[in-house]
Amino acid sequence: MEMLPLIVEGIENKIKKLIFRNQQLQNENRDLKNERSLQEEKIRQLTAKTLELEDQINKLKVSKVLTGKDNLQARHQINELLREIEKCYVLLNR
């Protein structure tokens, strides 16, 4: 019976350690979720910026082709744009 108080005290100490560790892990989990949210927002912004830059590149390519002296390449580019427009038109009429 003399050992019982020591055993109870040991269990209490282990419970306190577990509670403390649980709080630490909850805080770490919260911080990681916040960080993930920030990273996801950065990804969205960078994706949008990439799409914007790709659009600018395409516009520059088209303007370069259309202002250039290569009529065959200009016609090819125009035909490609028309096909793209037709695809969009078909999607809109669904």
Secondary structure as the mmCIF struct_conf table of DSSP 4:
data_model
#
loop_
_struct_conf.conf_type_id
_struct_conf.id
_struct_conf.beg_label_comp_id
_struct_conf.beg_label_asym_id
_struct_conf.beg_label_seq_id
_struct_conf.end_label_comp_id
_struct_conf.end_label_asym_id
_struct_conf.end_label_seq_id
TURN_TY1_P TURN_TY1_P1 GLU A 2 MET A 3
HELX_RH_AL_P HELX_RH_AL_P1 LEU A 4 THR A 67
BEND BEND1 GLY A 68 LYS A 69
HELX_RH_AL_P HELX_RH_AL_P2 ASN A 71 LEU A 92
TURN_TY1_P TURN_TY1_P2 ASN A 93 ASN A 93
#
